Amino acid sequence: MHEAIFIYSLNDHSRKKMPGNDIDVYLQPLIQELSELWYDGVQTFDSSKKETFKMRAALM
């Protein structure tokens, strides 16, 4: 009896629709931030030179 329940739970396709299984939902904000850092850059203050510059960054 327990084996049948276990096999059924492995074949349950409704789990694929849960948001926890879609990693892109969690990565989307990170990808947006990295795109902004790479393409647009961010105004940053360099305290040693006492001036601002456009910082760009990439994750490898």
PDB file of N, CA, C and O in Angstrom, chain B, residues numbered from 101:
ATOM      1  N   MET B 101       0.823  -1.198   0.000  1.00  0.00           N
ATOM      2  CA  MET B 101       0.000   0.000   0.000  1.00  0.00           C
ATOM      3  C   MET B 101       0.867   1.262   0.000  1.00  0.00           C
ATOM      4  O   MET B 101       0.580   2.203  -0.740  1.00  0.00           O
ATOM      5  N   HIS B 102       1.903   1.294   0.805  1.00  0.00           N
ATOM      6  CA  HIS B 102       2.750   2.483   0.869  1.00  0.00           C
ATOM      7  C   HIS B 102       3.521   2.686  -0.427  1.00  0.00           C
ATOM      8  O   HIS B 102       3.764   3.825  -0.826  1.00  0.00           O
ATOM      9  N   GLU B 103       3.909   1.605  -1.087  1.00  0.00           N
ATOM     10  CA  GLU B 103       4.647   1.729  -2.344  1.00  0.00           C
ATOM     11  C   GLU B 103       3.786   2.386  -3.420  1.00  0.00           C
ATOM     12  O   GLU B 103       4.285   3.203  -4.194  1.00  0.00           O
ATOM     13  N   ALA B 104       2.523   2.048  -3.477  1.00  0.00           N
ATOM     14  CA  ALA B 104       1.628   2.626  -4.476  1.00  0.00           C
ATOM     15  C   ALA B 104       1.473   4.129  -4.259  1.00  0.00           C
ATOM     16  O   ALA B 104       1.442   4.892  -5.225  1.00  0.00           O
ATOM     17  N   ILE B 105       1.378   4.553  -3.027  1.00  0.00           N
ATOM     18  CA  ILE B 105       1.254   5.982  -2.723  1.00  0.00           C
ATOM     19  C   ILE B 105       2.544   6.705  -3.099  1.00  0.00           C
ATOM     20  O   ILE B 105       2.495   7.809  -3.640  1.00  0.00           O
ATOM     21  N   PHE B 106       3.674   6.108  -2.827  1.00  0.00           N
ATOM     22  CA  PHE B 106       4.961   6.710  -3.140  1.00  0.00           C
ATOM     23  C   PHE B 106       5.141   6.860  -4.646  1.00  0.00           C
ATOM     24  O   PHE B 106       5.597   7.905  -5.109  1.00  0.00           O
ATOM     25  N   ILE B 107       4.794   5.844  -5.407  1.00  0.00           N
ATOM     26  CA  ILE B 107       4.913   5.894  -6.863  1.00  0.00           C
ATOM     27  C   ILE B 107       3.972   6.952  -7.428  1.00  0.00           C
ATOM     28  O   ILE B 107       4.346   7.676  -8.351  1.00  0.00           O
ATOM     29  N   TYR B 108       2.777   7.053  -6.900  1.00  0.00           N
ATOM     30  CA  TYR B 108       1.835   8.066  -7.367  1.00  0.00           C
ATOM     31  C   TYR B 108       2.386   9.464  -7.098  1.00  0.00           C
ATOM     32  O   TYR B 108       2.258  10.349  -7.944  1.00  0.00           O
ATOM     33  N   SER B 109       2.985   9.668  -5.953  1.00  0.00           N
ATOM     34  CA  SER B 109       3.495  11.004  -5.642  1.00  0.00           C
ATOM     35  C   SER B 109       4.661  11.380  -6.554  1.00  0.00           C
ATOM     36  O   SER B 109       4.859  12.565  -6.824  1.00  0.00           O
ATOM     37  N   LEU B 110       5.434  10.415  -7.035  1.00  0.00           N
ATOM     38  CA  LEU B 110       6.510  10.716  -7.968  1.00  0.00           C
ATOM     39  C   LEU B 110       5.978  11.068  -9.350  1.00  0.00           C
ATOM     40  O   LEU B 110       6.608  11.829 -10.084  1.00  0.00           O
ATOM     41  N   ASN B 111       4.831  10.522  -9.704  1.00  0.00           N
ATOM     42  CA  ASN B 111       4.255  10.768 -11.023  1.00  0.00           C
ATOM     43  C   ASN B 111       3.279  11.938 -11.033  1.00  0.00           C
ATOM     44  O   ASN B 111       2.660  12.206 -12.063  1.00  0.00           O
ATOM     45  N   ASP B 112       3.131  12.622  -9.943  1.00  0.00           N
ATOM     46  CA  ASP B 112       2.189  13.734  -9.858  1.00  0.00           C
ATOM     47  C   ASP B 112       2.758  14.929 -10.617  1.00  0.00           C
ATOM     48  O   ASP B 112       3.749  15.517 -10.185  1.00  0.00           O
ATOM     49  N   HIS B 113       2.148  15.294 -11.736  1.00  0.00           N
ATOM     50  CA  HIS B 113       2.654  16.364 -12.593  1.00  0.00           C
ATOM     51  C   HIS B 113       2.252  17.750 -12.096  1.00  0.00           C
ATOM     52  O   HIS B 113       2.737  18.750 -12.626  1.00  0.00           O
ATOM     53  N   SER B 114       1.394  17.833 -11.108  1.00  0.00           N
ATOM     54  CA  SER B 114       0.974  19.149 -10.624  1.00  0.00           C
ATOM     55  C   SER B 114       2.114  19.869  -9.912  1.00  0.00           C
ATOM     56  O   SER B 114       2.059  21.089  -9.761  1.00  0.00           O
ATOM     57  N   ARG B 115       3.131  19.162  -9.477  1.00  0.00           N
ATOM     58  CA  ARG B 115       4.263  19.794  -8.797  1.00  0.00           C
ATOM     59  C   ARG B 115       5.066  20.668  -9.753  1.00  0.00           C
ATOM     60  O   ARG B 115       5.737  21.596  -9.301  1.00  0.00           O
ATOM     61  N   LYS B 116       5.023  20.409 -11.035  1.00  0.00           N
ATOM     62  CA  LYS B 116       5.778  21.194 -12.008  1.00  0.00           C
ATOM     63  C   LYS B 116       5.241  22.618 -12.122  1.00  0.00           C
ATOM     64  O   LYS B 116       5.958  23.508 -12.577  1.00  0.00           O
ATOM     65  N   LYS B 117       4.001  22.846 -11.720  1.00  0.00           N
ATOM     66  CA  LYS B 117       3.386  24.160 -11.840  1.00  0.00           C
ATOM     67  C   LYS B 117       3.648  25.036 -10.615  1.00  0.00           C
ATOM     68  O   LYS B 117       3.260  26.204 -10.609  1.00  0.00           O
ATOM     69  N   MET B 118       4.284  24.510  -9.601  1.00  0.00           N
ATOM     70  CA  MET B 118       4.555  25.284  -8.398  1.00  0.00           C
ATOM     71  C   MET B 118       5.644  26.315  -8.684  1.00  0.00           C
ATOM     72  O   MET B 118       6.604  25.998  -9.386  1.00  0.00           O
ATOM     73  N   PRO B 119       5.528  27.542  -8.164  1.00  0.00           N
ATOM     74  CA  PRO B 119       6.534  28.567  -8.446  1.00  0.00           C
ATOM     75  C   PRO B 119       7.909  28.234  -7.890  1.00  0.00           C
ATOM     76  O   PRO B 119       8.901  28.773  -8.381  1.00  0.00           O
ATOM     77  N   GLY B 120       8.010  27.382  -6.902  1.00  0.00           N
ATOM     78  CA  GLY B 120       9.302  27.017  -6.337  1.00  0.00           C
ATOM     79  C   GLY B 120      10.169  26.238  -7.307  1.00  0.00           C
ATOM     80  O   GLY B 120      11.387  26.184  -7.135  1.00  0.00           O
ATOM     81  N   ASN B 121       9.571  25.636  -8.319  1.00  0.00           N
ATOM     82  CA  ASN B 121      10.322  24.853  -9.295  1.00  0.00           C
ATOM     83  C   ASN B 121      10.804  25.696 -10.469  1.00  0.00           C
ATOM     84  O   ASN B 121      11.615  25.225 -11.266  1.00  0.00           O
ATOM     85  N   ASP B 122      10.330  26.922 -10.592  1.00  0.00           N
ATOM     86  CA  ASP B 122      10.733  27.812 -11.682  1.00  0.00           C
ATOM     87  C   ASP B 122      11.829  28.738 -11.181  1.00  0.00           C
ATOM     88  O   ASP B 122      11.550  29.764 -10.562  1.00  0.00           O
ATOM     89  N   ILE B 123      13.069  28.376 -11.449  1.00  0.00           N
ATOM     90  CA  ILE B 123      14.190  29.156 -10.925  1.00  0.00           C
ATOM     91  C   ILE B 123      14.289  30.516 -11.591  1.00  0.00           C
ATOM     92  O   ILE B 123      14.858  31.439 -11.009  1.00  0.00           O
ATOM     93  N   ASP B 124      13.745  30.667 -12.807  1.00  0.00           N
ATOM     94  CA  ASP B 124      13.819  31.960 -13.484  1.00  0.00           C
ATOM     95  C   ASP B 124      13.070  33.051 -12.730  1.00  0.00           C
ATOM     96  O   ASP B 124      13.397  34.231 -12.865  1.00  0.00           O
ATOM     97  N   VAL B 125      12.073  32.674 -11.940  1.00  0.00           N
ATOM     98  CA  VAL B 125      11.349  33.646 -11.122  1.00  0.00           C
ATOM     99  C   VAL B 125      12.291  34.283 -10.112  1.00  0.00           C
ATOM    100  O   VAL B 125      12.194  35.478  -9.834  1.00  0.00           O
ATOM    101  N   TYR B 126      13.191  33.496  -9.569  1.00  0.00           N
ATOM    102  CA  TYR B 126      14.126  33.999  -8.569  1.00  0.00           C
ATOM    103  C   TYR B 126      15.342  34.677  -9.205  1.00  0.00           C
ATOM    104  O   TYR B 126      15.928  35.576  -8.604  1.00  0.00           O
ATOM    105  N   LEU B 127      15.721  34.262 -10.395  1.00  0.00           N
ATOM    106  CA  LEU B 127      16.893  34.834 -11.049  1.00  0.00           C
ATOM    107  C   LEU B 127      16.593  36.114 -11.819  1.00  0.00           C
ATOM    108  O   LEU B 127      17.512  36.878 -12.114  1.00  0.00           O
ATOM    109  N   GLN B 128      15.336  36.363 -12.149  1.00  0.00           N
ATOM    110  CA  GLN B 128      14.984  37.525 -12.958  1.00  0.00           C
ATOM    111  C   GLN B 128      15.456  38.842 -12.342  1.00  0.00           C
ATOM    112  O   GLN B 128      16.028  39.650 -13.073  1.00  0.00           O
ATOM    113  N   PRO B 129      15.256  39.116 -11.043  1.00  0.00           N
ATOM    114  CA  PRO B 129      15.770  40.375 -10.483  1.00  0.00           C
ATOM    115  C   PRO B 129      17.290  40.482 -10.567  1.00  0.00           C
ATOM    116  O   PRO B 129      17.814  41.567 -10.821  1.00  0.00           O
ATOM    117  N   LEU B 130      18.001  39.388 -10.361  1.00  0.00           N
ATOM    118  CA  LEU B 130      19.458  39.393 -10.461  1.00  0.00           C
ATOM    119  C   LEU B 130      19.902  39.704 -11.885  1.00  0.00           C
ATOM    120  O   LEU B 130      20.829  40.489 -12.088  1.00  0.00           O
ATOM    121  N   ILE B 131      19.256  39.100 -12.863  1.00  0.00           N
ATOM    122  CA  ILE B 131      19.605  39.321 -14.262  1.00  0.00           C
ATOM    123  C   ILE B 131      19.337  40.774 -14.656  1.00  0.00           C
ATOM    124  O   ILE B 131      20.118  41.363 -15.403  1.00  0.00           O
ATOM    125  N   GLN B 132      18.249  41.353 -14.164  1.00  0.00           N
ATOM    126  CA  GLN B 132      17.956  42.756 -14.458  1.00  0.00           C
ATOM    127  C   GLN B 132      19.024  43.674 -13.871  1.00  0.00           C
ATOM    128  O   GLN B 132      19.466  44.615 -14.531  1.00  0.00           O
ATOM    129  N   GLU B 133      19.439  43.407 -12.637  1.00  0.00           N
ATOM    130  CA  GLU B 133      20.480  44.222 -12.004  1.00  0.00           C
ATOM    131  C   GLU B 133      21.808  44.097 -12.750  1.00  0.00           C
ATOM    132  O   GLU B 133      22.493  45.096 -12.967  1.00  0.00           O
ATOM    133  N   LEU B 134      22.172  42.885 -13.138  1.00  0.00           N
ATOM    134  CA  LEU B 134      23.429  42.686 -13.860  1.00  0.00           C
ATOM    135  C   LEU B 134      23.395  43.345 -15.237  1.00  0.00           C
ATOM    136  O   LEU B 134      24.406  43.876 -15.696  1.00  0.00           O
ATOM    137  N   SER B 135      22.246  43.313 -15.890  1.00  0.00           N
ATOM    138  CA  SER B 135      22.113  43.988 -17.188  1.00  0.00           C
ATOM    139  C   SER B 135      22.294  45.490 -17.030  1.00  0.00           C
ATOM    140  O   SER B 135      22.959  46.130 -17.844  1.00  0.00           O
ATOM    141  N   GLU B 136      21.703  46.047 -15.986  1.00  0.00           N
ATOM    142  CA  GLU B 136      21.859  47.482 -15.735  1.00  0.00           C
ATOM    143  C   GLU B 136      23.319  47.827 -15.452  1.00  0.00           C
ATOM    144  O   GLU B 136      23.827  48.829 -15.954  1.00  0.00           O
ATOM    145  N   LEU B 137      23.990  47.011 -14.661  1.00  0.00           N
ATOM    146  CA  LEU B 137      25.398  47.271 -14.351  1.00  0.00           C
ATOM    147  C   LEU B 137      26.277  47.167 -15.592  1.00  0.00           C
ATOM    148  O   LEU B 137      27.253  47.907 -15.718  1.00  0.00           O
ATOM    149  N   TRP B 138      25.950  46.268 -16.500  1.00  0.00           N
ATOM    150  CA  TRP B 138      26.798  46.070 -17.678  1.00  0.00           C
ATOM    151  C   TRP B 138      26.525  47.114 -18.757  1.00  0.00           C
ATOM    152  O   TRP B 138      27.461  47.723 -19.276  1.00  0.00           O
ATOM    153  N   TYR B 139      25.262  47.328 -19.099  1.00  0.00           N
ATOM    154  CA  TYR B 139      24.920  48.205 -20.220  1.00  0.00           C
ATOM    155  C   TYR B 139      24.849  49.683 -19.833  1.00  0.00           C
ATOM    156  O   TYR B 139      25.410  50.527 -20.530  1.00  0.00           O
ATOM    157  N   ASP B 140      24.178  50.002 -18.750  1.00  0.00           N
ATOM    158  CA  ASP B 140      23.973  51.397 -18.364  1.00  0.00           C
ATOM    159  C   ASP B 140      25.060  51.910 -17.430  1.00  0.00           C
ATOM    160  O   ASP B 140      25.458  53.072 -17.509  1.00  0.00           O
ATOM    161  N   GLY B 141      25.529  51.057 -16.560  1.00  0.00           N
ATOM    162  CA  GLY B 141      26.490  51.478 -15.548  1.00  0.00           C
ATOM    163  C   GLY B 141      25.784  52.209 -14.414  1.00  0.00           C
ATOM    164  O   GLY B 141      24.595  52.517 -14.505  1.00  0.00           O
ATOM    165  N   VAL B 142      26.517  52.479 -13.361  1.00  0.00           N
ATOM    166  CA  VAL B 142      25.970  53.148 -12.189  1.00  0.00           C
ATOM    167  C   VAL B 142      26.946  54.235 -11.763  1.00  0.00           C
ATOM    168  O   VAL B 142      28.148  53.992 -11.655  1.00  0.00           O
ATOM    169  N   GLN B 143      26.424  55.437 -11.521  1.00  0.00           N
ATOM    170  CA  GLN B 143      27.275  56.518 -11.035  1.00  0.00           C
ATOM    171  C   GLN B 143      27.780  56.156  -9.640  1.00  0.00           C
ATOM    172  O   GLN B 143      26.991  55.854  -8.744  1.00  0.00           O
ATOM    173  N   THR B 144      29.093  56.190  -9.466  1.00  0.00           N
ATOM    174  CA  THR B 144      29.736  55.786  -8.219  1.00  0.00           C
ATOM    175  C   THR B 144      30.747  56.855  -7.818  1.00  0.00           C
ATOM    176  O   THR B 144      31.366  57.488  -8.673  1.00  0.00           O
ATOM    177  N   PHE B 145      30.908  57.048  -6.527  1.00  0.00           N
ATOM    178  CA  PHE B 145      31.842  58.050  -6.021  1.00  0.00           C
ATOM    179  C   PHE B 145      33.142  57.377  -5.606  1.00  0.00           C
ATOM    180  O   PHE B 145      33.135  56.425  -4.827  1.00  0.00           O
ATOM    181  N   ASP B 146      34.256  57.876  -6.130  1.00  0.00           N
ATOM    182  CA  ASP B 146      35.590  57.401  -5.760  1.00  0.00           C
ATOM    183  C   ASP B 146      36.123  58.345  -4.686  1.00  0.00           C
ATOM    184  O   ASP B 146      36.466  59.492  -4.972  1.00  0.00           O
ATOM    185  N   SER B 147      36.188  57.860  -3.460  1.00  0.00           N
ATOM    186  CA  SER B 147      36.580  58.729  -2.346  1.00  0.00           C
ATOM    187  C   SER B 147      38.056  59.105  -2.391  1.00  0.00           C
ATOM    188  O   SER B 147      38.426  60.155  -1.865  1.00  0.00           O
ATOM    189  N   SER B 148      38.904  58.292  -2.995  1.00  0.00           N
ATOM    190  CA  SER B 148      40.330  58.632  -3.054  1.00  0.00           C
ATOM    191  C   SER B 148      40.600  59.760  -4.053  1.00  0.00           C
ATOM    192  O   SER B 148      41.475  60.595  -3.826  1.00  0.00           O
ATOM    193  N   LYS B 149      39.846  59.786  -5.162  1.00  0.00           N
ATOM    194  CA  LYS B 149      40.013  60.841  -6.173  1.00  0.00           C
ATOM    195  C   LYS B 149      39.014  61.981  -5.997  1.00  0.00           C
ATOM    196  O   LYS B 149      39.129  63.022  -6.643  1.00  0.00           O
ATOM    197  N   LYS B 150      38.034  61.779  -5.119  1.00  0.00           N
ATOM    198  CA  LYS B 150      36.984  62.777  -4.857  1.00  0.00           C
ATOM    199  C   LYS B 150      36.214  63.141  -6.132  1.00  0.00           C
ATOM    200  O   LYS B 150      35.951  64.312  -6.408  1.00  0.00           O
ATOM    201  N   GLU B 151      35.864  62.109  -6.896  1.00  0.00           N
ATOM    202  CA  GLU B 151      35.088  62.333  -8.114  1.00  0.00           C
ATOM    203  C   GLU B 151      34.179  61.142  -8.376  1.00  0.00           C
ATOM    204  O   GLU B 151      34.376  60.057  -7.828  1.00  0.00           O
ATOM    205  N   THR B 152      33.193  61.361  -9.212  1.00  0.00           N
ATOM    206  CA  THR B 152      32.278  60.278  -9.577  1.00  0.00           C
ATOM    207  C   THR B 152      32.698  59.693 -10.921  1.00  0.00           C
ATOM    208  O   THR B 152      33.332  60.354 -11.743  1.00  0.00           O
ATOM    209  N   PHE B 153      32.329  58.452 -11.112  1.00  0.00           N
ATOM    210  CA  PHE B 153      32.595  57.777 -12.378  1.00  0.00           C
ATOM    211  C   PHE B 153      31.482  56.772 -12.630  1.00  0.00           C
ATOM    212  O   PHE B 153      30.744  56.405 -11.716  1.00  0.00           O
ATOM    213  N   LYS B 154      31.369  56.336 -13.867  1.00  0.00           N
ATOM    214  CA  LYS B 154      30.359  55.343 -14.221  1.00  0.00           C
ATOM    215  C   LYS B 154      30.968  53.956 -14.062  1.00  0.00           C
ATOM    216  O   LYS B 154      31.878  53.575 -14.798  1.00  0.00           O
ATOM    217  N   MET B 155      30.457  53.212 -13.099  1.00  0.00           N
ATOM    218  CA  MET B 155      30.950  51.862 -12.835  1.00  0.00           C
ATOM    219  C   MET B 155      30.143  50.861 -13.655  1.00  0.00           C
ATOM    220  O   MET B 155      28.914  50.921 -13.701  1.00  0.00           O
ATOM    221  N   ARG B 156      30.841  49.959 -14.286  1.00  0.00           N
ATOM    222  CA  ARG B 156      30.210  48.843 -15.002  1.00  0.00           C
ATOM    223  C   ARG B 156      30.759  47.562 -14.402  1.00  0.00           C
ATOM    224  O   ARG B 156      31.908  47.512 -13.963  1.00  0.00           O
ATOM    225  N   ALA B 157      29.931  46.527 -14.385  1.00  0.00           N
ATOM    226  CA  ALA B 157      30.357  45.275 -13.768  1.00  0.00           C
ATOM    227  C   ALA B 157      29.799  44.097 -14.550  1.00  0.00           C
ATOM    228  O   ALA B 157      28.774  44.208 -15.222  1.00  0.00           O
ATOM    229  N   ALA B 158      30.483  42.979 -14.452  1.00  0.00           N
ATOM    230  CA  ALA B 158      30.042  41.731 -15.084  1.00  0.00           C
ATOM    231  C   ALA B 158      30.300  40.585 -14.126  1.00  0.00           C
ATOM    232  O   ALA B 158      31.246  40.618 -13.339  1.00  0.00           O
ATOM    233  N   LEU B 159      29.465  39.589 -14.196  1.00  0.00           N
ATOM    234  CA  LEU B 159      29.611  38.388 -13.384  1.00  0.00           C
ATOM    235  C   LEU B 159      30.037  37.259 -14.302  1.00  0.00           C
ATOM    236  O   LEU B 159      29.348  36.942 -15.271  1.00  0.00           O
ATOM    237  N   MET B 160      31.168  36.656 -13.997  1.00  0.00           N
ATOM    238  CA  MET B 160      31.666  35.576 -14.848  1.00  0.00           C
ATOM    239  C   MET B 160      31.744  34.293 -14.061  1.00  0.00           C
ATOM    240  O   MET B 160      32.142  33.261 -14.600  1.00  0.00           O
TER     241      MET B 160
END
